Amino acid sequence: MVDSPRFLFDPVSCHKIDPLKEQLIHIGFDPIVISVQRHEYDILDVSAFAHALVYSPLLFEIRDRGGVNPDEIAEALTEAFKKEYGSNPMRYPMQAILFETGKP
């Protein structure tokens, strides 16, 4: 089993809409409007993007585990991004799930 750092999952842990919607309903929020907004970003410097991801709070988890050079992770991530999304520029897809609600 892969032991991925937890920090990687925190920003993307709320991708399941229905459980969040059910929690909002359960605690009395109404009405609830949910929208998904997608966008592709042009990443001009793939290496800088990968380094920014590694040299973030993720770095503390990398260092706590020891035995791996963060630069090597950033280099591997750069190559993986280029392979998956291209380069010059890299077209990186992202989406945001927006919840609009109020509590009567």
N, C-alpha and C positions, 0 to 999 in steps of 0.2 A: 504494500500500500504506500502511496506517495504521501510524504509528510510535508505538505505545503504550508507555508507560513499563514497563520490565521489572518494577518492583516490584508492579505490578498482577497479574502472573502467578505470582509466587512463592508466595503463600498458596494458590493454587488449581491449582498445577502437578501435583498428585498425584491428579487425579480419575480417572485410568485405573487400575482395580483390577488387571486381569490382569498388566500388566508389573511392578507392584510385587510381586504375589504370586509371579510367576516368579523375581524377584530373591531374594526371601526363601527360596524353595525351593532355588534354586541355591547359596546360601551356607549352607544347612544348618538353617534354622529349621523346626521341626515340633513340634506341629501348628500350623496357622494358622487362626484364626477371624476372619472379616471380617464387619462389620456396617455398615449404612448407617443413620444416624439423621437423620431430617428434622424440622424444626421451623420454624414461622412466628413471627416476632417482630413485635410491635407497635412501630413507630417513631413516637413521638408528635411529635417535632420533626424533620421531614424535612430542613429546612435545616441544622440542627445536625449531623445524621448525615452529610450530604454534605460539610459543612465538615470534619468529623473525618476523613473519608476523604482529602480533598485535603491537609489540614494534618497529614500523617503523613510517614513517610519518602518518600512519593511526591513531596512538595514539593521535595526536593532535585533530583529528575529534572526536574520542571517548571521550576525555576529554571535548571538547567543548559542547558535547551533555549532558554530566553529567549523574549521576545516575547509571552508570554501572562500575563495577570494571574490568579493562582490564585483570586481571588474570582469572576472570570467563569466559571472552570471549575466552582467549587462551585455557582454559580447555575444553570448549564446542567445539572449533575448533579441538582440539586434538582428542576428541571422534568422531567427525564427519569424520575426515580424516581416523581414524582407521576403522570405519564402512564402509566407501566408498572404501578405497584403501588397507586395511590390515595394518599389522605392522610386524616389525622384519624381514626384513625391509619393510617399506611402499614403494610400487611401484607407483610413482607419474608421470603421463603423462604430458608432456609439448610440445608445438610446437612453432616454430618461422616461421614467414612469411618474406622472404627476397625479397626485391625489388632491382634489379640492373638496372641502367639506366644512361643515359647521356643526355646532352642537346647540340645539334649541334650548 
